Amino acid sequence: MRQGAGLNLADIPASAARDESGVTEAIAHFGRKHLPLPLRLIRDPAFAIRALRYALRLPTPLRTRDRWVLEQVILPAVEERSGNQTVVFVGCDYYTWHYKRFFKGHRYITIDPDQGRARFGGKEHHVDFMSNLPLLLAAGSVDAIICNGVVGFGVNDPQEADRSFTACANVLKPGGLLVLGWTPGSCSFDPMKTAAISRHFEPGGLPSLGSNFVETPTAYRQTFAILSRRAVTG
Ligand SMILES: C[S@@+](CC[C@H](N)C(=O)[O-])C[C@H]1O[C@@H](n2cnc3c(N)ncnc32)[C@H](O)[C@@H]1O
């Protein structure tokens, strides 16, 4: 595992792993998830608290160590990056709805093909596939794209991944940032080995992290790659 001065995985607090449940808990959670809403509010206290927090417009984050890395280290570093005005976040869920708050003063755009996820998107949200980004945004107009948990959860084959990353390259400025996060066990292929990544991207872009690849110390080894759009395509 590579790790740099900026991000020390040993600094992740134990409380950040609260939602990294085991198999038994995952099965119980699946059961609760399929209860009718009123019953679930009674039977699933964590869900009830989350629903209340969501109603009060309070963040409803996932407590996992990869989220800690994303939310405490990567997103602030993306926000601080100079010249970062237009940021695209790909794939939305209840635990990401508040990410717009990291990017106040920026143009924050979200995209997800699932209409039901639109409520977790930003003010500027597109119900669409990331491979269609060039139809929605001008070429070379975006400073950073964050694409976490989408490969293996919708972008499921190398061809679609290639189309999706080519689309990212199209809308990113030269030197623009692509933060790619994936769960190795949920992907049938290595997203870093797709042609579009080697053609259009090179590692780097967030020097404050001290590393361009972070494998988090979770059982599912959520991995982040920090990539920059090449000025000249390779
Ligand atoms: C596991 S969730 C990940 C949510 C979030 N990005 C995160 O950080 O966890 C996967 C999301 O990606 C969305 N998704 C699937 N295929 C997509 C695609 N081709 N383009 C954009 N979003 C997609 C799904 O609808 C779903 O909401």
The ligand as an SDF file (V2000), in Angstrom:
LIG
                    3D

 27 29  0  0  0  0  0  0  0  0999 V2000
  -22.9390    2.7090   -5.4030 C   0  0  0  0  0  0  0  0  0  0  0  0
  -23.6860    4.2100   -5.9390 S   0  0  0  0  0  0  0  0  0  0  0  0
  -22.3250    5.3210   -5.7500 C   0  0  0  0  0  0  0  0  0  0  0  0
  -22.7930    6.6870   -5.3080 C   0  0  0  0  0  0  0  0  0  0  0  0
  -21.6630    7.7010   -5.0850 C   0  0  0  0  0  0  0  0  0  0  0  0
  -21.0090    8.0800   -6.3060 N   0  0  0  0  0  0  0  0  0  0  0  0
  -20.6560    7.2980   -4.0420 C   0  0  0  0  0  0  0  0  0  0  0  0
  -19.6610    7.9940   -3.8860 O   0  0  0  0  0  0  0  0  0  0  0  0
  -20.8830    6.3060   -3.3360 O   0  0  0  0  0  0  0  0  0  0  0  0
  -23.6970    4.0220   -7.7020 C   0  0  0  0  0  0  0  0  0  0  0  0
  -24.4860    5.0940   -8.4000 C   0  0  0  0  0  0  0  0  0  0  0  0
  -23.9880    5.2310   -9.7350 O   0  0  0  0  0  0  0  0  0  0  0  0
  -25.0780    5.4160  -10.5930 C   0  0  0  0  0  0  0  0  0  0  0  0
  -24.6820    5.0160  -11.9520 N   0  0  0  0  0  0  0  0  0  0  0  0
  -24.7120    3.7820  -12.4890 C   0  0  0  0  0  0  0  0  0  0  0  0
  -24.2760    3.8190  -13.7590 N   0  0  0  0  0  0  0  0  0  0  0  0
  -23.9700    5.1090  -14.0300 C   0  0  0  0  0  0  0  0  0  0  0  0
  -23.4850    5.7760  -15.1830 C   0  0  0  0  0  0  0  0  0  0  0  0
  -23.2200    5.1150  -16.3260 N   0  0  0  0  0  0  0  0  0  0  0  0
  -23.2890    7.1160  -15.1220 N   0  0  0  0  0  0  0  0  0  0  0  0
  -23.5580    7.7850  -13.9710 C   0  0  0  0  0  0  0  0  0  0  0  0
  -24.0130    7.1990  -12.8380 N   0  0  0  0  0  0  0  0  0  0  0  0
  -24.2290    5.8770  -12.8760 C   0  0  0  0  0  0  0  0  0  0  0  0
  -26.1830    4.5410  -10.0030 C   0  0  0  0  0  0  0  0  0  0  0  0
  -27.4630    4.9240  -10.4520 O   0  0  0  0  0  0  0  0  0  0  0  0
  -25.9680    4.7770   -8.5170 C   0  0  0  0  0  0  0  0  0  0  0  0
  -26.7320    5.8560   -8.0370 O   0  0  0  0  0  0  0  0  0  0  0  0
  1  2  1  0
  2  3  1  0
  2 10  1  0
  3  4  1  0
  4  5  1  0
  5  6  1  0
  5  7  1  0
  7  8  2  0
  7  9  1  0
 10 11  1  0
 11 12  1  0
 11 26  1  0
 12 13  1  0
 13 14  1  0
 13 24  1  0
 14 15  1  0
 14 23  1  0
 15 16  2  0
 16 17  1  0
 17 18  1  0
 17 23  2  0
 18 19  1  0
 18 20  2  0
 20 21  1  0
 21 22  2  0
 22 23  1  0
 24 25  1  0
 24 26  1  0
 26 27  1  0
M  CHG  2   2   1   9  -1
M  END
$$$$
